[in-house]
Amino acid sequence: MITIIVVGTVAASAMFAILLKLFAGDPPETEKLQKGDIIKQLLALSELEDGAVKTKAPVPPRPQPVDNASKPDKSPHTNAVGRTTCLT
């Protein structure tokens, strides 16, 4: 008598598990629509950024470095004051 109850319980739980897998497998249609809307918004934002990058003014060129002849010659043996340093 107990085996009939156990077999019935196992069969019922197996059928319940199968039914859960069948109905829970596919995402609802609203999630697919939301994903599509998000992708459209991201595409629109990226197109706006591309347009903004193209309309920016060009960066001005860097100034040319000063000629070394106009700078005072500092040898590695002199400090900031102009005194010679003691190298050991």
C-alpha positions, 0 to 999 in steps of 0.5 A: 500500500505504501509503495503505491503512494510513493510511486504516485508521489514520484510520478506527480512530482515528475510531471510537475517538474516537466510542466515547469520546464515547459512553461518557464523556458521561453522569456515573455514577449515583453522582455524581447521588446524591451531588449529591442528598444534598448538596442535602438536607444544605444544605436541612436546615442552612438550615432549622436556621439559620432556626429558630435566628434565630427563637428569638433574644431581641430586641435591647434598645433603645438608651439615649436620648441625654442632653439637651444642657442638662446638658452643658457648652457647648463652643464651637468656639473653646475647646480641651479645657482651656477656653482659647480658641484662636487662629483665623487 
